[in-house]
Amino acid sequence: MFVLYLDSAYVFSSRKGTNGGKLSRVQVYRVIRAMGDRVGVKVSPHYLRHSHATHSLKNGCDLHLLSESLGHGNIAITSRYLHTTGNDGSANYLSL
């Protein structure tokens, strides 16, 4: 069972302790993988992080804010999420 502690600093918290404790990377991976398996979706923490970054930028999030949220030490790392999608292209910004 998964429990969300609203006053926890962690997204995924352990049931141990009063506020829940930090889960290890392996534990988080197992929780996410198990949830995906239950609904028939292949998912990982990396995939969720990448999706968060991509959708945030697509919806107008500032690159510096996202970089800070993701804990990147260099904005060049965050800029990797500035990729284009199938419907994107510079021609969309030309006046006809």
Residue frames relative to the residue before (quaternion, step in Angstrom):
aa qw qx qy qz dx dy dz
M 1.0000 0.0000 0.0000 0.0000 0.00 0.00 0.00
F 0.2800 -0.7615 0.5672 0.1412 3.57 -1.04 0.81
V 0.0932 -0.7955 0.5982 0.0242 3.57 -0.85 0.96
L 0.2315 -0.7601 0.5932 0.1295 3.57 -0.93 0.93
Y 0.1673 -0.7693 0.6116 0.0783 3.56 -0.74 1.09
L 0.3526 -0.7826 0.4730 0.1989 3.58 -0.35 1.24
D 0.7168 0.4212 -0.2586 0.4918 3.59 1.09 -0.56
S 0.4985 0.6511 -0.4265 0.3816 3.58 1.25 0.24
A 0.4640 -0.6653 0.5104 0.2856 3.55 -1.16 0.59
Y 0.6777 0.4892 -0.2728 0.4765 3.57 1.28 -0.24
V 0.5025 -0.6334 0.4938 0.3201 3.58 -1.09 0.69
F 0.7655 0.1769 -0.0913 0.6119 3.56 0.99 -0.88
S 0.0497 -0.8271 0.5593 -0.0243 3.56 -0.52 1.20
S 0.4915 -0.6367 0.5136 0.2989 3.50 -1.21 0.62
R 0.5140 -0.6266 0.4843 0.3295 3.57 -1.21 0.46
K 0.5574 0.6122 -0.3886 0.4044 3.59 1.25 -0.24
G 0.7638 0.3281 -0.2608 0.4908 3.57 -1.06 0.71
T 0.6665 -0.5330 0.3464 0.3893 3.57 -1.27 0.21
N 0.7863 0.2512 -0.1403 0.5468 3.61 0.96 -0.80
G 0.5538 -0.5667 0.4115 0.4503 3.56 1.21 -0.01
G 0.2705 -0.7772 0.5509 0.1393 3.53 -1.05 0.71
K 0.6712 -0.4896 0.3789 0.4076 3.51 -1.32 0.11
L 0.3170 -0.7196 0.5864 0.1944 3.55 -1.02 0.87
S 0.5053 -0.6222 0.4908 0.3417 3.55 -1.14 0.52
R 0.6724 -0.4822 0.3663 0.4256 3.59 -1.27 0.27
V 0.6423 0.5235 -0.3179 0.4608 3.57 1.01 -0.81
Q 0.6541 0.5104 -0.3158 0.4604 3.59 0.95 -0.84
V 0.6418 0.5108 -0.3230 0.4720 3.60 0.95 -0.84
Y 0.6352 0.5271 -0.3274 0.4599 3.58 0.94 -0.89
R 0.6757 0.4994 -0.2980 0.4531 3.60 0.89 -0.91
V 0.6379 0.5221 -0.3270 0.4621 3.61 0.98 -0.81
I 0.6892 0.4736 -0.2830 0.4696 3.59 0.82 -0.99
R 0.6490 0.5165 -0.3156 0.4609 3.58 0.93 -0.85
A 0.6558 0.5084 -0.3064 0.4666 3.60 0.97 -0.86
M 0.6454 0.5032 -0.3282 0.4718 3.61 0.97 -0.79
G 0.6480 0.5131 -0.3129 0.4679 3.58 0.99 -0.79
D 0.6416 0.5292 -0.3145 0.4576 3.57 0.99 -0.84
R 0.6343 0.5516 -0.3262 0.4323 3.58 1.03 -0.79
V 0.7700 0.3156 -0.1759 0.5259 3.59 1.06 -0.70
G 0.5380 -0.6712 0.3782 0.3421 3.57 1.28 0.16
V 0.5567 0.5739 -0.3970 0.4507 3.58 1.13 0.67
K 0.3345 -0.7199 0.5699 0.2121 3.56 -0.95 0.88
V 0.1431 0.7982 -0.5597 0.1708 3.59 -0.48 1.20
S 0.0824 -0.7740 0.6266 0.0393 3.54 -1.27 0.52
P 0.6527 -0.4892 0.3738 0.4416 3.61 -1.19 0.25
H 0.6294 0.5390 -0.3383 0.4459 3.61 1.01 -0.77
Y 0.6495 0.5166 -0.3130 0.4617 3.56 0.96 -0.88
L 0.6592 0.4994 -0.3097 0.4692 3.62 0.94 -0.83
R 0.6447 0.5144 -0.3150 0.4696 3.59 0.99 -0.81
H 0.6569 0.5031 -0.3019 0.4735 3.58 0.95 -0.90
S 0.6517 0.5120 -0.3087 0.4666 3.59 0.94 -0.86
H 0.6222 0.5406 -0.3304 0.4599 3.58 0.99 -0.84
A 0.6899 0.4820 -0.2814 0.4610 3.57 0.83 -0.99
T 0.6703 0.5095 -0.3013 0.4475 3.58 0.86 -0.95
H 0.7035 0.4574 -0.2700 0.4721 3.60 0.82 -0.97
S 0.6137 0.5467 -0.3521 0.4477 3.60 1.03 -0.70
L 0.6818 0.4744 -0.2863 0.4776 3.57 0.89 -0.92
K 0.6416 0.5322 -0.3226 0.4483 3.58 0.96 -0.83
N 0.7293 0.4045 -0.2253 0.5038 3.58 1.11 -0.67
G 0.7024 -0.5381 0.2465 0.3953 3.58 1.20 0.51
C 0.3676 0.7295 -0.5051 0.2784 3.61 1.18 0.24
D 0.4946 -0.6481 0.4991 0.2937 3.56 -1.04 0.83
L 0.5436 -0.6509 0.4283 0.3121 3.57 -0.90 0.95
H 0.6535 0.5137 -0.3190 0.4552 3.60 0.98 -0.80
L 0.6414 0.5166 -0.3217 0.4671 3.59 1.01 -0.80
L 0.6598 0.4985 -0.3083 0.4702 3.57 0.94 -0.88
S 0.6279 0.5462 -0.3318 0.4442 3.57 0.97 -0.84
E 0.6677 0.4878 -0.2903 0.4816 3.55 0.98 -0.88
S 0.6510 0.5309 -0.3124 0.4437 3.59 0.96 -0.88
L 0.7125 0.4408 -0.2487 0.4859 3.56 1.02 -0.81
G 0.4603 -0.7094 0.4283 0.3185 3.57 1.26 -0.20
H 0.3574 0.7353 -0.5006 0.2846 3.57 1.15 0.56
G 0.3901 -0.7314 0.5161 0.2158 3.57 -0.94 0.87
N 0.7671 0.2226 -0.1119 0.5912 3.57 1.24 -0.42
I 0.4639 -0.7083 0.4597 0.2679 3.58 -0.76 1.04
A 0.5343 0.6208 -0.4054 0.4058 3.59 1.19 -0.38
I 0.6028 0.5459 -0.3520 0.4633 3.57 1.12 -0.63
T 0.6798 0.4854 -0.2843 0.4706 3.58 0.91 -0.93
S 0.6220 0.5739 -0.3486 0.4028 3.59 1.03 -0.71
R 0.4955 0.6511 -0.4254 0.3867 3.60 1.23 -0.20
Y 0.6478 0.5266 -0.3086 0.4558 3.56 1.20 -0.52
L 0.5519 0.6218 -0.3850 0.4007 3.58 1.27 -0.01
H 0.2841 0.7778 -0.5133 0.2256 3.58 1.06 0.67
T 0.4846 -0.6620 0.4895 0.2955 3.55 -1.23 0.38
T 0.3366 -0.7037 0.5828 0.2276 3.52 -1.30 0.37
G 0.7550 -0.4223 0.2665 0.4249 3.57 -1.27 0.14
N 0.7272 0.4160 -0.2372 0.4918 3.60 1.09 -0.63
D 0.5722 0.6010 -0.3771 0.4114 3.58 1.25 -0.11
G 0.2724 0.7353 -0.6004 0.1569 3.52 -1.27 0.45
S 0.6002 -0.5950 0.3905 0.3650 3.55 -1.09 0.63
A 0.5602 0.6138 -0.3892 0.3974 3.61 1.16 -0.46
N 0.5686 0.6045 -0.3768 0.4114 3.60 1.18 -0.45
Y 0.7230 0.4413 -0.2325 0.4780 3.58 1.20 -0.46
L 0.5324 0.6065 -0.4082 0.4267 3.58 1.29 0.22
S 0.3706 -0.6983 0.5642 0.2384 3.54 -1.05 0.78
L 0.2177 -0.7849 0.5679 0.1186 3.57 -0.92 0.89
